Amino acid sequence: MSIPGAIAILCVRCYQAVLSPMLGRTCRFHPSCSQYYILAVRKYGLCVGSWRGICRISRCHPWNPGGYDPP
């Protein structure tokens, strides 16, 4: 994994540890959107993984039924 990819994952891990507990469980999917982002960056690299993560977050809204959605 590249250094920028590792830094991006570290930022998401910090979000998971600090902000996510305060916001509560709001993600409609499994794995959660933040975990999906980490898996996508590991699988596809920083650019493609970030794009897939952004697309996933854009689908996470009250009108989407959610469910299981692997990267």
Buried (B, 14 or more C-beta within 10 A) or exposed (E): EEEEBEEBBEEBEEEBEEEBEEEEEEBBBEBBBBBBBBBBBBEBBBEEBBEBBEEBBEEBEEEEEEEEBEB
